[in-house]
Amino acid sequence: MNDESPVFVWPIRVYYEDTDTGGVVYYANYLKFMERARTEWLRSLGFEQDLLLQQDGIIFAVRQVELGYHAPARFNDNLEVIARLSQKGRASLTFYQEVVRPSDSQLLCRGTIKIACVNMETMRPTPIPKKLLMEIPDVD
């Protein structure tokens, strides 16, 4: 991970629907939280995924995930989801992400998520559009 790349932070509150019968956030929902943060990161750069699909015929699809769980989040917790771009390729982006509870600085989950730019017609990897690539900060 490049510690010099900008950090994007997105706040999330845990709703009842995010938890299991024990009131603990269901493990797969951390992936949803991370997805929301990456979507908002993209939006903060001035790009909407629906418009990228309509105008450029592309989507971003998760290619690879590696997660580690460290502590549980519970119903009604306020969390922060951190996204830091760690690698920028021609047709892919890799993010280092964390979910933390700021009230006690507890790390709940962390992982690396690689996303691929995919052409919707062919469902094959395709280069990230230049207009977007120019707005994505370099990580080298």
Disulfide bonds with the S-S distance in Angstrom:
none
